[in-house]
């Protein structure tokens, strides 16, 4: 089986290589595609050194030619980063300079990243339709909800968006409640990087209320530590960790402006240093990658912690395999016919009988539990969404869909409306300035949004 990674020179590619080596679903060729020959060379060097420590590593190929990479692929992972980590820095800093939360996927930074990425995502979907029409396309590219929605307009249910945080939350919550993850069924609903675990059932009994009432067990969950046990009890649900940016916008902004690099600046400097070092001393490429990976994982979601704790993420918060493990489980179920339950980004109308979230449009991408097997992805109907959860989902999805329209209609006015509609942007005048500043800093946005 051929697995193609678009963005194959990316830093996290070795983790995918580790995940697929020697196990299901029998990947025999891992094809890496990137626009940077230099980064492809570095990552191939890391993979060559990793292969010596893996049971049955697949053959690795690499190409700058997109059609060559897609031809014959059974599964395609989209892991693009348009503009690289340097683009992320500008996405985040531009917002912070105007006193607005700057984060890769949430708020104006996420919308700017989406606007830069959408033309490339649509072009990729079109090439897949022409060159590899039978392949599954699994989207990692952030902001995953918007990008998956754009690709679905071309490829329909052939595109599935993934994120590791929702199922990681479910598994950690199950263990905190005293149960194995495979013992529980659950209700989770939201958008990508915005969702809530609302029930956790064991043999028909919801154990989530007992977990929420237990301070010591809650202390083992980063989401509860970050937002406080009183708030998660008030919600009656466990929020995805990214909801910190919505529920504690002021605190998140204060952490980001407290001094030191932003998350984007940190990763940009760290990863650029890795690629330079690995190119300069190829024999040490794997060791350099492993050190850099550990530092990266320890600092994940650092804005949710105090500055002195920014690089001290608890080990139990990163022990569920990451996005590469989620991708492997999804790919295995789709290609071997095994059955599994996952939380995925799918169409709001993809369950077949009514909308999954009735307040949202049919073409909206939502994040819900799904059964996956050899026939595809089968979303579960979830409990109705109401109150502030529904309101926040509607507001954020409105901003996302305005951004999608802005991209297809090449409209600066729609992009302004998208920025102004997002809940972390508190002024239409600031939204206008954000748009102007992003267009100044990204020539491709200036061309797109005339």
Secondary structure, 3 states (H helix, E strand, C coil): CEEEEECCCCCCHHHHHHHHCCCCCCCCEEEEECCCHHHHHHHHHHHHHHHCCCCCCCEEEEECCHHHHHCCCCEEEECCCCCHHHHHHHHHHHHHHCCCCCCCCCCHHHHHHHHHHHHHHHHHHHHHHHHCCCCEEEECCCCHHHHHHHHHHHHHHHEEECCCHHHHHHHHHHHHCCCCHHHCEEEEEEECCEEEEEEEEECCEECHHHHHCCHHHHCCCHHHHHHCHHHHHHHCCEECHHHHHHHCHHHHHHHHCCCCCCHHHHHHHHHHHHHHHHHHCHHHHHHHHHHHHHHHHHCCCHHHCCHHHCCCCCHHHHCCCHHHHHHHHHHHHHHHCCCEEEEEEEECCCCCCCCCCCCCCCCCEEEEEEEEECCEEEECCCCCCCHHHHHHHHHHHHHHHHHHHHHHHCCHHHHHHHHHHCCCCCCHHHHHHHHHHHHHHCHHHHHHCC
